[in-house]
Amino acid sequence: MWIYVIIGSLVLIYFIFSKMTGHSPTTDTIILTMLSVILAGLIGGGIKLGIHIGTFNEFMKNSNQKFGSLAKDFKEHLRNHEKFK
């Protein structure tokens, strides 16, 4: 996705440079290219954010399971300790 953004940005720079020198691209072409680059950036950013959120949720789920196991073991240790007093 980011490769598309980089290539789109380079094309946009080329279009703007061509327009300034009086060559072919129209204003509509420049605007559509600019919107495409922005849209690709937003989609790529959204995908990356979704991946980070999913990774964080997986970490929290695993942490809760590990903490639950640790708490269970600690409670069992306390019960065994009380029996031997």
C-alpha positions, 0 to 999 in steps of 0.5 A, a space after each residue: 500500500 505504501 508503495 502505491 502512495 510513494 508512486 502516486 506522490 511521484 506521479 503527482 509531483 511530475 504532473 504538477 511540474 508538467 502543468 507548470 511548464 505548460 504540458 499535458 495534464 489537466 487540473 482534473 487529472 492532478 486533483 484525481 491523482 492527489 485524492 487517490 494518493 490521500 485515499 491510499 494513505 488513509 486505507 494503508 494507515 487504517 490497515 496498519 492501525 487495525 493490525 496494531 489493535 489486533 496485536 494489542 488485543 491478543 497481548 491482553 488476552 494472553 496476559 489475562 490468561 497468564 495472570 489467571 493461572 498465576 493467581 490460581 497457583 498462588 491461591 493453591 499455594 496459600 491453601 497448602 501452606 495453611 494445611 501444614 500449619 
